[in-house]
């Protein structure tokens, strides 16, 4: 990635805004592009289709048969934590049914408020799946340590998994794989298929209370090794892993849950530290990357948070780092977003940045309507929507989710 640094330094003097615009032309000479590996064609019968070809045909047909409303809906992951009276939502209700019928979301995330007992959680997830034509991503934050939704109620008998910091203290990355494998099996039997873990942030700032013991360490080498092991523990057990919080939340002083947050590092620092665990995650075929709401003014001159930034997502993460699976925003009901951007701006910037899934918008109907109407009016191309839907459906196909309802 060294030539990318030189490219940035030169271009910053030539452009007052985004300075990764010509990155596509630079890419071939800047890094060795990794591939996920193509299935070999049967040498005895060249007419026999590979599994990748069959998958591509299946997904293409599914997309062709979808309405534009269904396509846009796949780009949303919704949450319902409490009802209007402040009670925990632990079962499907009329409001949820109405939201699913209107948006047709691609996924749902559950929190501690939604999880009481094992049987209740299974029934809740099954009832959500029954409302959806295409199987839902069912997500949960289950990192181990202090971030555990399964232990919220105290009514589910599930192992207490150590924090990332405690896993790292063992000195053996296989501990991360084993612990995340336990988590995968525990959440899978309840009906979940996505875990928003592991944290790929590097804990370089002792005053950072947001990450702390959620990180595997304070050096990119150690964090990368444990992150890859954690991904393997989840994905080998058919749970999609989502590494977070790109481009790295480990050296921040404020919390994006409450206010805008900055990382002042330049691209040289990011390449030599924060980005390394994410690069390793990409090379090890992680299904999701979560884009944080952090602003990086010395890399991106747009003054947008990473989750809404074309420079950070489309150009750096996608085109330069080569990630072409699902990019999901951090929760869009957080103060770093809701206090600074309108719903329409969130939708507009997110689409332009090449975001695939909008996680927990405060007003999901407004975002959905903006994108849907933009496509119908020709402001947003249907090809742009199809690109995200294809990524989403490919991961669902790989995890066996599409077979549930579409065979």
N, C-alpha and C positions, 0 to 999 in steps of 0.2 A: 504493500500500500504506500510505499515511499514516494512513488511518482505522483500519487494522488495529492500528497502534501505539496509538492512543487507546483502541481496544477492549480491548487487552491491559492497558493501565495501569488502566483502570476495573475490569476483571474481576478483576485480581490481588488487589484489596482485598475482593472479594466471595467469592472461592473460595480454599481452602487447597490445592487440588491443581491439576488441569488447568484452564487458564483460556482455552481456545479452544472450549469446549463449544457455545456458541451461534453458532459461526462460519457455519453454513449460512444462518441467517437474515440475517446481516450481509453475506453474500457479494455479493449483487447490487449493493449500494451501495459495496462496498469496492474492487473492481477490475473492469476491463473484461475479461470472460471471452473468451479466445481460442477459436477453433474450428479443427479440422483441415480443414474444408471438405467439404461434401457434394457428391457428383456430381449434376449437373443431370438431372432427369427429361426424357426425350425428349418434346418438346412435341407431336410429331406422333402419338405413341402412348403415352397415359398408362398403358397396361397393361404397358409394357416396364419391367422391373426394372432399377434402377441396380446398378452394381458393388458398392456398399456393401450393398444389400439382398440380393444374391446371396451375398456374403460372410457376412452375418449369418445367413442361412438355413443355409448350409453349416456354420458353426461351431455353431449351435444344434442341428443334427441330430447333429453329431459328439459334442457334450457329452451329448445325450440317449441316445446309444448307448454311452457310456462307463460302466464300473462305478465305484463310489465309490472302489475301490482304484486304478483308473487315474487318476481325477481327483486324488486326494491325491498320487499319485506325480508328477504334472506339476509340483508345487510344490517339487520337490527337484532340485538340481544337485549331482552327486557328483564325487568325485575319488579317484584311487588313485595314489599317488606312489611308494611303495616296498612291496615284499612283506615277509613276516615275517622274512626273512633280511637285510633291508636293501638288497636289490637294486632298481635302478630298474625300474619296470613299463613296458615298451615294447610289450606285446601283450596281447591279451585272455587271461584265464585263468579257471579255475573259480570263483574267489571273485568276480570281476567279473560273470560270468554269473549267479551266485547272487544278487548284490545287485540286478542289473537285473531279474531275474525276480521278486524279492520286492517291490521298491519301485516298479518301472516308472517311473524318473525322467524328468522332462521335459528334463534336460540333463546334460552332463558337462563338466568343465573339465580341460584338460590343462596340465601344468607342464613345466619343462625336463627333469625326470626321465623324462617320458613321450615326449620328442621326441629321436630320434637322427638318422635320415636322412629324406629326403623320402619315399622309397618306404615305409619303415617307418611313418611317421606317417600316410600315406594309408591303408595297410592296417589300422592300428590303428583309425582313425576309421571306416572302412568296416565293420569287424567289430563295432564298438560300435553303429553304426546298424542293422546286421542283427539285433541282439538286441532292438530296440525296435519296438513296433507303430506308435507315432507318432514321426515323425522327431525326433531329439534336437537341442536347442540344443548346439552344440559351441563352448565358450568358451575363450578364451586371454587372458592379459595381455600385450599387445603395444603398449606405449606409445611405443617409441623410447627412445633413451638407455640408461640402466642397467636398465630393465625390459623385457627382451626374452627371451622363452622360446625363440624360434627360433635364437638364437645360443648356447644353453646347451651343446650338444654340440660345436659347431664343425664339424659334418658337413653342415650345410645351407647352400648358397650363396645367401644372401639379402642384400639391401642393408642396410648399417648406417644406420639412421635416427637423426637427431640427437634430443637430448632436447627436451622442451617449451621449456625455457629457451633453448636454442640456436635453436629455431625462432622464438621471439619476438624474439631479438636481430637477426634479419633485418629486422624492422620491417614485414614484409608477411604478413598472415594467410593469404594464398594459399599460403604455404610449408607451413602446417599442413595445408591441404586436400590439397596435392600429396603430402606425405609420408605422410599417413594413407591416401591412395588407393593408394600403393605397398604399404603394409602390408595393406590390404584385399585386393589382388590376390594377394599372397604367401600369406596365410593361407587365402584362399578356395580356391586350387588344392590345398591340403592337406586341405580338407574342413571347415574352421572356418566358422562363420556368426555368431559373436558375439565382439566385442573389448571387453574391459573397459578402455575408454579413450574419451575422454581424461580426464585429471585436471582437474576443475573447481575445485580448491582454489586459494586465493589465498595466495601465499607472503609473509605479513605478519610472520612470526617467523623471524629469522635463525638462531635456536637450534633450529629444527625440522629434525631430520635425516630425518624420515620422508618429507617432501614435497620440499623443496629444489628441485633442478633439474627435478623432475617437473612443476612448475607453470609456466604460461605467463607468470607475472609477479606483481607485488605490488599491482596495482590491479584493481578489478572490471571497469573498462572494457576494459582490455587483455586480461585473462583471458577475458572474455565473447566478445570478437571472435575470438580464436584458438580457443576451445572450439567455437563455432559452425562455424568453418571445418573443424576436425578432424572434427566430427560429419558434415559434408557429405562429406568425403573418404571416410569409411567407408560411410555409408548410401547414397550415390549409386552405390556399388559393391556394394550388396546385402549388406553386413555390418552387423548391428545394433550400434549404439554404446551403451555403458553409461558415462555420466558418473559420476564419483565424487570425493569421498566425502562425501555429503550429511550435515549441512548445511555442511561445510567443515572440512578437517583442517589448514589452513594456519597456524593460530595455536595449536598445541598444543605442549606440552613433553615429553609422554610418548608412548609408542607402543602402540596398541591391540593389536599383536601379542603384547605381554607383560603389560600391565596396564590397569586402567581409566584412562580419559583424559577430561579435562574441557576444555570451552570456557566461559569465564566470561561471555561477552558476553550482553547482553540482546537483546530482539527488535529494538530500534531499530538497534543495531549490525549485527545479522545482515541486516536488510532493506537497509541502506545499503552492505553490503559482501559478506559470504559468500554470501548467497542469490542475488545478481544473476546470476552465471554459470549457476546452475541454472534460474532463470527464463528466461534466454535459450535454454537447451537445450530446455526444455519448449516454448517458442514455436516452436522449430525442429524439433519433432517427433521428439525423441530417443526411441529404443525402450525403453531401460532407465535407471533411476537406482539407483545402489548406495547403500544406507543404511549409514553408518559406525556404529561402536560407541562414538562419542563421547557423553558426557553433557553436557547443556546446562542446568545447574541454575537459571539465571536466566530460562529460558523454560519449562522443563518441570519440574514439582515431583514427578514420579513417581520420580525417582532411577533411571530406567532408561536404558540406552544408546539412542541414536536408533533403532537397528535393531530394538528391541523396544518402542518407545514409541508409544502411540496418539496422544499429543499431537503428536509430531513427524511421524509418518507419515500417519495417518488424517486428522488435523485440519489440520496446517500444510501438508504437501506435497500431500495429495490434495484436501481440501476448499477450502483457501484458495488455494494456488498453482495448483490446477486440473490436477494431473498424474494421468492415468487410464490410463497404460500400466504397464509392469512395474516394480515395486519389488523389488529383490533385496537381501538382506543382504550385508554384507561377510562374509568367511569366518568361519564359526561355530566353527572350531577354534582361534581366537585367544584369548590369555590374558584379554582384556577380557571374554570371555564364559565360557569354560570354568572360570575360577577363581572365578566369582561366581554362576553360575546353573546349576540342574539342567537336564537334558534336557527334562523335563516343563515347567519354567518357560519355557524357550526356545520350545517349541512353543506354549504357552498365550499368552504375551505376543506372540509373532509373529503368531499368528492374530488376536488382538484388535487389533493395530496395523495390520492390513490389509497385511501383507507377502505378496507373491505367490510368491517363490522363496526357499527356505532354502538358502544356499550352503555346501557342505562341512561339514555338522554332524559333530562328532567321533563321535557315535553315531547315525547316520541312521536305523537301524531303530527306535530308541526314540522318536525324534521322529515318525516315520511312524506307528508303532503308536498313539501318544498321539492324534494328529489323527484317524486312521481310527476308532479306538474312540470318540472323542468325537463323531464324526458318527453312528456307529451307535447310540450311547446318547442322541442328541438334545441333547448338551451343546454341540456345535458344529453350526450349521445347514449343511445341504448347499448352501443358497443362498450362504452365505459362501464356500464352496469353489468353487462354480460361477463366482463373480465373478472370482476369481483365474485359474481355468482359462480363462475367456473372454478375459482380457487376454493370457494366454500364447499361446493358439491364434490370436488375432488377429495378433500379431506373427509367429508362424510362418506364417500364411497370407500376410501381406504380403510375407514374404521367400521365398515359394515353397516352403516346407518341407513343408507338408501335402500338396502335390501329389505328393510323392515316393512316398507309400505309401497314400494314401486316395482316389485317383481311380479 
